[in-house]
Every structure is written in C-alpha cells, then in structure tokens.
C-alpha cells in the first residue's frame, strides 16, 4: 500500500474524470486499486505498478494546474509512455509549444519520438521518418506543412506517393489519368481532410497551393519554396528515391516517411527507403527519426498486432528452441499387437 497527497491547485474533477473514469482506466491497465479522499490517494497493488500509477497521477495532476482539460486519450498515452520507463516525464510530449492548430483542435506530440520528430522537422531541411503504421509520421508532417503554409514560410505544399498496389493486381483502372492515380493518393487526401475543412482544402488544391501527385510526376521538376512530403517511401526504388531527393529546391523542406516492414515492391526491386540510411548517413542537414510500436497512437490493438508480427518475423532463440522441441518426432510407445521389430501392428 502507498499513500500520497497531491499538490495544491489540482483540478480533481479534471484529474479523476467523469464518474472517476480516468482512475478506473489506470486501475484496469496497471492492476492496482485506488481510494481517493480529497487530494489524498491510497494505492494498493504490486510495488512497480503502484509507483507507476503514482507517477502518472502526479504528472497528470500538474497538467490540470495549467488548466489543461484531460481526456481519456491522454490517460491511455500516459500509460503507454510509462510502459518501458515508469518515471519518464510526460508533460513535454502532450502539452507543448509544438502544438499545431487544425479543425479538430491542436495537434500535439504524444510520445518522446514524436516530439523529436517535430524538432527535427523544425531544425533540418530533410527528415526521414521510419517506423510502423499508426505512429503519426504522415499526420504530424502534414500538420507541420499546413502550419508552414499558414505562416507564409512556404508558398505551397506538395504531397507525393508511389503508385504501387499493396499485394494485389487491380488491372487497368477506368477513366482519365487523374481517375487512374486517384485511388493510390486517397490516403493523402484523407489525412488532409482530417486537418482542415474540405472546401478550404479543395480551394487550396485548385489554386495550386496544395498539390497531391504520384511520385512519377516529380521527375524533371525543381521544387522551390515548398514543403514536400513523400509518403509510403518504402515502395520507392533506389532510382525513384534518388530522383525525389534531388528535386529539393531553394527554401524547401522535404519529409520522407515509410515503414520498411511493409514493402510492396516486386522481390527483384530494392526499396529506396531501406537503403537510404547507409547512403545519407552523417550528412549535415539530414535527420533520421525511428519510431517503434511504443509510438503507435491508433487503436490499442494496432500496437499489439505490430508486436505479434515482429515476434513472428524475428523469433527469439528461446522461441525457436521451443518450437523445435515441440515439432520433433516422438518415438511411439510399444503397443500390444506390435511385432518384435517395432515395425507396427501385426495383421
């Protein structure tokens, strides 16, 4: 059991949540029991879990003192962030100066790696973000691009994506060129429309201030005064990656995002993203940011799915030995009716 008292000025209703929802979330995830009497909280459970719950509550309590309105998502992310390091500071990754305004409110970094990602974008003209789905690589880059356009730091945003099918052959698509490539670019439109009003986004597209195009359309261009995002870069070939990186013009910034575990290229082609770290290592002005399942901010099952696939694709020596012993043949025990040579039952 551990008993502690919160600092003065904490908004207890905000901290505990409606009907103590936030406390119940922490209790359920960490397997602890809580009893709150005013600003004094008593915790019961395993020592590690108790210390972790106390740290989360103290950190979240400080957020309420700055009039931040806690939401269930904040509780989930706080629990996730303390999974590997129970006393990690939480405040810089949710309430920060990096907040980016969108139609749904401010976009804040939710993990240390997301914070580092935004700082890298601010500091460098070329940032390569590599990691699994759901870690905010494209979403945060889009938010930064819109902020740069809004503040007149660039005159246009260019969003590019390789037109590669994800393990399926769709055949010839009907319609004109736009209709043929549009399905491949739909994820970029979806990300854009979640951040700003659809009518405003379409006006910016019509004026050319936002351009969404297949990667193949980048050849021969020089992209000046632009914020350029290359999404799904794991599906670029070495030649395409080189072509894209050499498009960067004056007063421009490029962000390359991708997941090297989801390459849809034919086996005969190498991924430009998988090679890029060896080629561009130690060049000033280029930063690499690597995400893991700890940075996933989608449904909680996404994180577990990523971890399960990782275990399947990169089994540990222990799991291999267990699988081997489990699959090794076992000599049959003698049975009545077998012949003297153990060759099977007599007939």
ABEGO torsion letter per residue (X at the ends): XBBBBBBBGBBAAAAAEBGGAAAAAAAAAAGBBBBBBEABBBBBEBAAAAAAAAAAAAAAAAAAAAGBBBBAAAAAAAAAAAAABAABBAAAAABBAABBBBAAEBBBBABAAAAAAAAAAAABABBBBBEBBGAGAAAAAAAAAAAAAAAGABABBBBBBBBBBBGBBAEBBBEBAAAAAAAAAAAAAAAAAAABBAAAAAAAAAAGABBBBBAAAABGBBBBGBBBBBBGAAABBAAAAAAAAAABBBGBBBBBBEBAABBABBAABBBAAAAAAAAABGBBGBBBBBBBAAABABBAAAAAAAAAAAAAABBBAAAAAAAAAAABBBBBBBBBGBBAAGAEBBX
